[in-house]
Amino acid sequence: MRYIIFYIKFFLKGGYCNNLGKLNFAPTSWIGKSVSIFFENPGGDAQTIELGHEVKIGHFSDLAVGYNNAIRIRDFTTLNTHCKIAGDVTIERYCLLSSNILISSGAHYATSNPYLLIRHQDYNALSSKEGRLQHSKPVHIEEDVWIGFGVFIKQGITIGRGAVVGANSVVLNDIPPYEIHAGSPARKLKNRLDFKPKNILSGTSEEDRPYFYRGFKHPLNGTETNPKGLLSFERSSIAIPFLKNEIVLCKGFLMGTVPIWVNIKIDNIDAGKFKLEETFELRIQITTDQFLKRETSKYSFVNFEVPEMGNPGFGIERIAIIDSV
């Protein structure tokens, strides 16, 4: 019934959607007046638009996906009026986007065969399935990012957690976590904070929360904490950056009474499958030669993969990287 009410309100406000079957949304999400939601035809099996819990899409905004593209806007993210999101774009939780923002994972073709019209070059590039798959270069915006008025973000860009992009900027390069960039093209102005992951993180420390990088539920107005007051998460894949080392110690509290199994990876290298009881402590040995070579990052990531269905969630009390057992 809530979904029917959502659709009725959407169309009464002048909304347009050419394929309701590919639109997935939480009933608490909100869409403003005259919002256009468009799925390009033909579309692959992965083509979708997902709106998370408490997502807000401002008036007169456009969401458009091409062949096999997906737009994913996670919980508690807000887009203001006249935003245009096109292609393969993921915006993580708690982000704030101002008005008149354009984010696109695609581009036009002007130099592949410059003797032809740009429109003809576009047609040639997109006339095959392989061409359509190569056309889109995903854009990924991490959690807690603030994007100012009139910003353009080109294809293939990653914006790190906690970054700020000033008004009327043109983003042509990746932005690291917690940096403030502005200009055309956008350049670094200063740090929002010095992003220096620690070897020991506490789920109850505000100063440590920037390093619980993605998927954790941060308190908003006193909500989203578990009974122990710890950070919790319910997502199927969680990433936490650390300085590289050999042994990981994880302590936490399982919400609910049903034990669950969790897969843990370090830099995407499988570290094992562990059973989490009501309280748990995991000590994982990782040899240094298992770490992936990361040309663009000096940090390692601890990834928790938990079951998508029936997961009660669990809180993190302490995560440590230590030198010896």
N, C-alpha and C positions, 0 to 999 in steps of 0.2 A: 504493500500500500504506500509506503514511504517513497518508493521509486516512482510510482504512478504520479504522486503529488509533485515530485521533483520534475518529471517530464512536463506536466501541465504548467507549472510555473515557468519552466524554461521557454516553452513555446508562447505562452501569454506575454512574456517579456520580449518577444520578437526574435528569439533564438532560432538558429538554423543548424540542422545536423542531417547529413545525407546517409548516415548508416548508424542507427542507434545501437545495433548489435555489437559494434566495435568500441562503443563508449562505456568504460567501466568507471564507476565513481562510488565514493562513500556517501551515504545519505546525508551526512553532515557537511558535505561540500556545497559551495554556493557559486552560482553563475549569474552574472549581471545581465543588463539589458543588451539586446541586439548582438549577442555573441555568436560567431560563426564557427562551427566545428565541421571540418571537411576531410573526408577520406578519399584520396586519389584512386581512381579506377584504371587498371586493375590493381588490386592490393594483395600482398602475400599473406600467409597465415599469421605472421608476427605483427601485422599492422593493427595498431590499437592506440587508444588514448586512455590514460588512467589518471584519475584525480583522487588523491588521498583524503584522509580525515581532516576536516576543517580547512580544506583548500578553498581559496577565493579567487575567482576569475573576474576581473573588472569589466565594466561596460564597454561595448564596442571592440572587444578583443577578438583575435582570430587564432584558432588552433588548426593546423593543417598537416597531414602526414602523407608522404608519398608511398611508393612501393615498398612493402615490408618494413616501413619505419614505425617507430613508436614514440609517443610523447608521454613521459611519466612525470607527474608533478606530485611530490610526496607531501606527507602530513604537515599542516600548519604553514604552508607556503602561500603567499599572497601575490597576485599579479594585479596591478592597478589598471586604469583605463587605457584602451588603445594599444595593447600589447599584441605583437605578432610572433607566434612560435611556430616554426615550420620545420618539418623533417623528422630527424631522429635526435630528440632532446630529452635529457633527464635533469630535473631540478629536484634536489634532495630537500629534506625537512627544514623548516624554520626560515626559509629564504624570503626576502622582501624585494619585490621588483616594482619600480616606479612606473610612470606612464610612458607611452610611445617608445617602447623597447622592441627591437627586432633581433630575434635569434634564429639562425637558419643553419641546418646541416648540409645544405646544398649550395650550388652556385651555377652561374651561366658559363658558357664556353665561348670565348672570344678569340683564342689563339691556337686552338687545335687544328683548325683549317681557316686561317684568317681571310681567305678569298671568298668564303661563304658568309651569308648573313648569320649573325649570332643566333637567331631563331633556328636556322637550319643546322648550325653546329649543335645546338641543344637537342634537336630532334635526332640527329645521328648518334649522339652520346647516349640517349635514353631509349633508343629503338630496340635494344636487346635486353634480356634479363640480366646478363652480366654487367652491362653498362649501367642499368638502374641500381644494381647492388653496389657498384663502385662509386656511384655518384654521391652518395650520402656519407659524410664523415661526422660521426656523432659528436654532439656537444654535451658536456657533463658539468653541471654546476653543483658543487658540494654544499653541505649544510651551512646555514647561518650566513649566507652571502647577501649583501645589500647592493642592488644595482640601481643607479640613479636614472633620472629622466633622460630619455632620448638616446640611450646606449645601443650600439650595434655590436653584436657578437658573431663573428664569422664561423664557418664550419670547422670542426675538428678541435675546438677550444675546450680546455679544462680549466675551471676556476676553482681554486682550492678552498677548503673550509674557512669560513670566517672572513673572506676577502671583501673589500669594498671597491666598487667601480663608480667613479664620479660621473656627473651629468654630462651628456653629449659626447661621451667617449666612444672611440672605435677600437674594439678589442681584437687584435690580430695575433696575439701570442698568449700562451698559457699564463695564468696568474697564480703564484704560489699561495699557500695558506696564510691567512691573516695579514696580507699586504694590501695597501691602499693604492690604487692606480687611477689615473685620469689622463685625458688628452686624446688627440687624434694624430697618430696612433697612441693608444694608452701606454703610459710609462709609470713606473713606480714612483710614488711620492714619499711614502714612509711605511713603517710597520704599524699595524693595529696593535699587535703585541709581538714579542720575540718568540717565535714558534720553535721551541727546543724541547722535544719529547724527553721524558724522564725514564729512568730505569725502574722506578716504582711509582705507580699511579693509584690514587685512592678515589673510589666512586663517590665519596662524601665530600671531597674537596673541590670548591669552585675553581681554584687555580689549575686543577688537573683536567677539568672538563673539556678544554679544547683538544685534548689528546685522545678522548673517546670519540673518534673521528666521525663515524657515520653509523646511524641506525639506533643509537641509544636514545632513550626517552628523557629529555631534559625537563625539569620542572617548569611549568608555566602556571603562574598564579596559584601555586601550591598544589598543582595536580601532577600526575604522571610519576609519582614516586611509589615504590613498593613499601610494604610494612616496615622494612628495616631502614627506610630513608635513603636507599642506595639508588644509583642509576640502574635502570632496567632496560631490556630490549626484547622485541618479539620478532624481529626481522630474520629472514633465513640466511643472511650473509652479513657479517659485521666486520669492519676493519678498524684496527687501532694501530697507529704508528709508534714505533719505538726506535731507539738507537740499537744498532745491531749487536747481538750478543748470543750466548749459547743456550741458556736455560730459561724457560718461561714458567712462572708460578702464578696460577689463577685461583683466587678464592672468591666465593660468592654465596648467594642465597637463592634457592629455587622457589619461585612463586607457585603455590599450589602444592598438592601432595603427590602428584604423579611423576615418578622419575622419567627423565628423557635422555636420549642419547644425543651427543653433540660431536660433530666433526670439527677438528681444529687444524688450521693450516698456518704455516709461517711463510710469508712471501709466496703463497700459493703452493708450497710444498706440503704434502699431507703429513701431519704430525700424529695422527691417530684418532680413534673414535673412543669417546669416554662417556660413562654413564653419570648423570648428575642426580644426586639425591637431594633431600631438602636443603642440606648445606653441602658444599663441595670444595675440594681443593685439588687442583690439577698441577702436576709438575711434569714438564715436557722437555725432554732432551733434544736439542737441535744442534747438529754439527755445523760449523761455519761454512763448509763447502756445499751445504744444501741451499744456501740463500741464493735467490735469483740475482743476477747482475742487473742493477737498476741504473741506467744511465742518467735518469732525470731525478732520482731521489736518493737521499742518503739515509732513509729510514726503512725499517722493516714493518710489515703489517701482520698482525695476528687476526686471522679470519675465523669467526665462529659460524658454523652452518648448522642450523637447528631445523627440525621438522616444520613445514609450513602450516600443517593442519594440527589442531589440538595442542599447540604449544602454549603452556601457561605463562611463559616468560620467566626470566630470572635476572636477579640483580648482581652487580659486580661490587664486591667490597674492596678487593685489592688485586692488582695485577702487577707482577714484578718480573723484571729480567735480571737474573743474577749470574754471577760468574762461575759458581760451583754448587754442587748439590749440598 
